[in-house]
Amino acid sequence: MAIEIERKFLVNSDAFKKEAINSYSIKQGFLNSHKKRAVRVRIKKDIGYLTIKGKSTKDGLSRFEWEKEISKTEAEALLKLCEKGIIDKTRYEVKCGDHIFEIDEFFGDNEGLIIAEVELDSENENYEKPNWLGKEVTGDIKYYNAVLSKQPFKTWKK
């Protein structure tokens, strides 16, 4: 159990792909996507995870997070029980200074959306910003995966 502190950004180019130190596919769904809590099932690198996230602070910088590793078989079974709207994405990890940025390139109904996140130890922690980092969207709930599963990027009015 921990408090997760992260900042979220749009990405303005695919230059991050050349800088990636790792990449892998993620498939995830939500057993519950209430605004006060989300229960997520995820398969990442053939490992399953069950995650519970609490309500974000007003600024969207932090929230409670609990995660437990489960088998891929268990995760596949739980994905069948999830609410409509499975998230399919590739995650890239890019080291920048003392931090690792996680960049998610979405597919399916969220294709065209690329979001970068950086986890911090405190809300005021300094971090280097790579050139491909765009507008900050921390706290904008439409970019939360639980919301993207119900209101995908392809349905947004441009």
Long-range contacts (C-beta under 8 A, 24 or more apart in sequence): 1-64, 1-65, 1-66, 2-64, 2-65, 2-66, 3-62, 3-63, 3-64, 3-65, 4-53, 4-62, 4-63, 4-64, 4-65, 4-119, 5-61, 5-62, 5-119, 5-120, 5-121, 5-122, 5-123, 5-125, 6-61, 6-62, 6-117, 6-118, 6-119, 6-120, 6-138, 7-61, 7-117, 7-118, 7-120, 7-127, 7-136, 7-138, 8-60, 8-115, 8-116, 8-117, 8-136, 8-137, 8-138, 8-140, 8-143, 9-115, 9-116, 9-117, 9-133, 9-134, 9-135, 9-136, 9-137, 9-138, 10-114, 10-115, 10-116, 10-134, 10-135, 10-137, 11-103, 11-114, 11-115, 11-116, 11-132, 11-133, 11-134, 12-132, 12-133, 12-134, 13-131, 13-132, 14-114, 14-132, 15-131, 15-132, 16-92, 16-94, 16-101, 16-103, 16-116, 16-130, 16-132, 17-92, 19-94, 19-95, 19-96, 19-130, 20-92, 20-93, 20-94, 20-103, 21-93, 21-94, 21-95, 22-92, 22-93, 23-90, 23-91, 23-92, 23-93, 24-90, 24-91, 25-88, 25-89, 25-90, 25-91, 26-87, 26-88, 26-89, 26-90, 26-91, 26-104, 27-79, 27-86, 27-87, 27-88, 28-79, 28-86, 28-87, 28-145, 29-78, 29-79, 29-82, 29-83, 29-85, 29-86, 29-87, 29-149, 30-82, 30-83, 30-85, 30-145, 30-146, 30-149, 31-78, 31-81, 31-82, 31-83, 32-83, 33-83, 33-146, 33-147, 33-149, 33-150, 35-141, 38-144, 38-146, 40-145, 40-146, 41-75, 41-78, 41-79, 41-82, 42-75, 43-72, 43-75, 43-76, 43-79, 44-91, 46-72, 47-72, 48-72, 48-73, 48-74, 48-75, 48-76, 48-78, 49-75, 50-75, 50-78, 56-139, 56-141, 58-139, 59-123, 59-138, 59-139, 60-138, 60-139, 60-140, 60-141, 61-123, 61-138, 61-139, 62-123, 83-149, 83-150, 84-149, 84-150, 85-109, 85-148, 85-149, 85-150, 85-152, 86-149, 87-145, 87-148, 87-149, 94-130, 96-127, 96-128, 96-129, 96-130, 97-127, 97-128, 98-127, 98-128, 99-127, 99-128, 101-130, 101-133, 106-148, 106-153, 108-152, 109-152, 109-153, 109-154, 109-155, 110-148, 110-152, 110-153, 110-154, 111-153, 111-154, 112-153, 112-154, 113-148, 113-153, 115-143
